[in-house]
Amino acid sequence: MIREFLTALLTPAPQWVKRMEFLNEAIAIEARARRCRDDWAPHQQHTKEAILDAIKACKQHRTVLVVGSGACLDIPLAELGDIFERVLLIDIVHPLKAKRHDWNHVVHISLDITGQMKNLYENPEKLPEMLVPTIYHDSSDIDAVLSVNLASQLPVIPLKYLVHIKPHDVIDLNRFTKNLLLAHFQWLSRFTCATALICDKAWERLDGSGTVIETDDPLFGLISQKPTREWYWEVSPRHETGTEFSRRNRVGYWSNFRLNDSDDLTAGKKMNCS
Ligand SMILES: C[S@@+](CC[C@H](N)C(=O)[O-])C[C@H]1O[C@@H](n2cnc3c(N)ncnc32)[C@H](O)[C@@H]1O
C-alpha cells in the first residue's frame, strides 16, 4: 500500500488523469502483474510474439507506434528498439518504471488515444459525440501501429467515472461504449502501414471445477473477422480473486487489422474525423 501510495505521488500526470483514476488503475495493474507473474507470463509472451510477427509486414523501419504501452510488460521493447529508428510508446499515463531505460530513440508520449477523456471529465453530464481520432494519421514516417491490450480497456475507466459522477441511461452508455471502441478500430484502420490489433475478445468467469459459467463480449460484437492467433490470459486466478471463482480473457491478435464488411459497424451512428 505504501509503495503504491508513493508511486501515485511521484508519477507525473495531469490532474484530470489522476481524478479519473487512470493513474491508480495503472498502479493497480502493475501490482496485479507482480502478484500474478507466473499466470500472466504466457499471455505476455504470446503478445510479444504477435508484435514481432506483425512488424514482419513493415517495408521500412522508421517509426513504430505502440498504443497502450503501460508498464511495457508485454512489449518486446529491446527488439523494437533494435529494429526501428524511433519507438513511440503511447499511453494516457506511463508508470515510472517503464521510463527507466537508456534508449534515446524510445520515447514516451502521454496521450489519450480517444481524444475524448478530458472532455468527458469536464462535462460528465453530456456523453461526447464520438469522433474518429486523427492522431498520427498525417505522419509520413510511421511504418507500424500496434494497439496492445488496450481496446477492451478503453471504456472501463470512463464508465466507472460516470457511475460515480453522473448516472446515465443504460442505452446511452452502451452506445457510448460501442462508439468509443468503433472509433479506435476506425482510427487503426485508416493507417496504410503495418498494423496489429491485440485485445480481449471474450471475458470468462469460471467456477471451482474450471467450468466457464459466464462469458462477456468486451467488443460488443463489433469484430467478426477471425483473429490471426488467439490465446487465454489467466487474468484473475483463484489466488487473486480470493474465492473459488477465477477469470480469464480470450485474447485475439489480428495482423494488419482493418475493419471489413464482416464486422458489425451498425453499433453507433456514423462518425466523422475529429
Ligand atoms: C491492460 S493495460 C496494457 C498493458 C501494457 N501493454 C503492459 O505491458 O503493461 C491497458 C493500458 O491502456 C491504457 N489506456 C487506457 N485508456 C487509454 C486511453 N484513453 N488512451 C491511452 N491509453 C489508455 C492504460 O493506461 C493501460 O496502460
The ligand as an SDF file (V2000), in Angstrom:
LIG
                    3D

 27 29  0  0  0  0  0  0  0  0999 V2000
   -4.0680   -3.7480  -19.9290 C   0  0  0  0  0  0  0  0  0  0  0  0
   -3.0590   -2.3180  -19.9750 S   0  0  0  0  0  0  0  0  0  0  0  0
   -1.9290   -2.7180  -21.2670 C   0  0  0  0  0  0  0  0  0  0  0  0
   -0.7850   -3.4930  -20.7090 C   0  0  0  0  0  0  0  0  0  0  0  0
    0.5660   -2.9240  -21.0910 C   0  0  0  0  0  0  0  0  0  0  0  0
    0.7870   -3.0940  -22.5260 N   0  0  0  0  0  0  0  0  0  0  0  0
    1.6600   -3.5770  -20.2720 C   0  0  0  0  0  0  0  0  0  0  0  0
    2.5510   -4.2130  -20.8350 O   0  0  0  0  0  0  0  0  0  0  0  0
    1.6490   -3.4350  -19.0470 O   0  0  0  0  0  0  0  0  0  0  0  0
   -4.0800   -1.1120  -20.8050 C   0  0  0  0  0  0  0  0  0  0  0  0
   -3.3660    0.2260  -20.9670 C   0  0  0  0  0  0  0  0  0  0  0  0
   -4.2330    1.0970  -21.6740 O   0  0  0  0  0  0  0  0  0  0  0  0
   -4.0370    2.4140  -21.1840 C   0  0  0  0  0  0  0  0  0  0  0  0
   -5.1890    3.2480  -21.5570 N   0  0  0  0  0  0  0  0  0  0  0  0
   -6.4760    3.1230  -21.1430 C   0  0  0  0  0  0  0  0  0  0  0  0
   -7.2420    4.0830  -21.7110 N   0  0  0  0  0  0  0  0  0  0  0  0
   -6.4160    4.8320  -22.5010 C   0  0  0  0  0  0  0  0  0  0  0  0
   -6.6220    5.9540  -23.3600 C   0  0  0  0  0  0  0  0  0  0  0  0
   -7.8280    6.5390  -23.4770 N   0  0  0  0  0  0  0  0  0  0  0  0
   -5.5590    6.4400  -24.0490 N   0  0  0  0  0  0  0  0  0  0  0  0
   -4.3280    5.8640  -23.9270 C   0  0  0  0  0  0  0  0  0  0  0  0
   -4.0750    4.8000  -23.1220 N   0  0  0  0  0  0  0  0  0  0  0  0
   -5.1080    4.2810  -22.4280 C   0  0  0  0  0  0  0  0  0  0  0  0
   -3.8810    2.1920  -19.6910 C   0  0  0  0  0  0  0  0  0  0  0  0
   -3.2590    3.2960  -19.0720 O   0  0  0  0  0  0  0  0  0  0  0  0
   -3.0590    0.9070  -19.6390 C   0  0  0  0  0  0  0  0  0  0  0  0
   -1.6770    1.1680  -19.5800 O   0  0  0  0  0  0  0  0  0  0  0  0
  1  2  1  0
  2  3  1  0
  2 10  1  0
  3  4  1  0
  4  5  1  0
  5  6  1  0
  5  7  1  0
  7  8  2  0
  7  9  1  0
 10 11  1  0
 11 12  1  0
 11 26  1  0
 12 13  1  0
 13 14  1  0
 13 24  1  0
 14 15  1  0
 14 23  1  0
 15 16  2  0
 16 17  1  0
 17 18  1  0
 17 23  2  0
 18 19  1  0
 18 20  2  0
 20 21  1  0
 21 22  2  0
 22 23  1  0
 24 25  1  0
 24 26  1  0
 26 27  1  0
M  CHG  2   2   1   9  -1
M  END
$$$$
